[in-house]
């Protein structure tokens, strides 16, 4: 109890000391209570968190770039990509609205368009596929980056149409939407990159690796075959090691399978040499562009001359001349046929 009284007196005395100098009044409590000041923190201004756009990427502008695979044609695809983005910008078709912006750095892309030599498989489609893309709807969450694959063989206008089609898939559109967006048709008309026609080429092949099959059925006995093979090799040395008429020297090797060969040699009853060639049309015009394989029919039963005949035929097939005068010696018609000295360049 005493402790309580003493404590009360102390408080009263203390309160008087910090007053305004008036005599203390023991029974007064007014001077003993200091003024209290209440300071309130300002009410913060609440900025609402913006709602992300309703698309799989969660951004207003979806960044699109491209990369070229090592096996693809090394050319610029920017014009085709930007043209496809312009087609979709400000269009509302699809599972969600989206606007695109092109980025030159593929590492910054949210959608990365990869140009490749060949698409062998795409979600059940075969190797006729020219483009492949994921189908994304508004409720999906995109990975970084989503990849669209495009074959590299087509002209700019066709490449643009293929990209438009595949970007449509990334917006949730399917082939059934082609009535709304014709570009979503399952098949797209394409124009291949124009290539130099075979008749204008100085080298008619896309390879220097020649696989030769010697078809001896009904023409050469097993005892003669080794002589013929030796002479064929001798003649073709002109083109593989003994001439500088080709920028890249070809190589020839015999194979045991006709299906593996791109050159077949047969002995027949005609004089000299003739051949049948198979060439490909690799672009969208009506002309042939490149040899795929050839069969040589050599009408010479004397193995001493088969070397010249097959080498002469290769001169036409490798250099693609209009006539023999455009061939190097000894195939230009200036010397007597079959002379041994013809084998010096």
Buried (B, 14 or more C-beta within 10 A) or exposed (E): EEEEEEEEEEEBEEBBEEEEEEEEEEEEEEBBEEEEEEEEEEEEEEEEEEEEBEBBBEBEBBBBBBBBBEEBBEEEBEEBBBBBBEBBEEEEBBBBBBBBBBBEEBEEBBBBBBBBEEBEEBEEBEEEBBBBBBBBBBEBEBEEBBBBBBBBBBBBEBBBBBBBBBBBBBBBBEEEBBEEBEBBEEEBEBBBBEBEBBEEBEBBBEEBEBBBBBBBEEBBEEEBBEBBBEBBBBBBBBBBEEBEBBEEEBBBEBBEEEEEBBBBBBBBEEEBBBBEBEBEBBBBEEBBBBBBBBBBBBBBBEBEBBBBBBBBBBBBBBBBBEEEEBBBBBBBEEEEEBEEEBBEE
